[in-house]
């Protein structure tokens, strides 16, 4: 035992099949990490696209609401102008003498 620097298991650690097993395990672990990173990136990208789509729909709906409100404002301004004109025509002119 004194001649083996790493103990009796040193031959097993240096064997080709052991190195291949370790290499394969590392490779699987790296692939799993890469796949997880890709999945996380895709999830983030899809969430970003969804948020942009939702925002565009909101902008479109708000523009439609604003258009309807502007029609109402114009109608109210016209009614106010008409009422003001009728009031001015109907009221007698009062002179300050």
Order of alpha helices (4+ residues) and beta strands (2+ residues): alpha-alpha
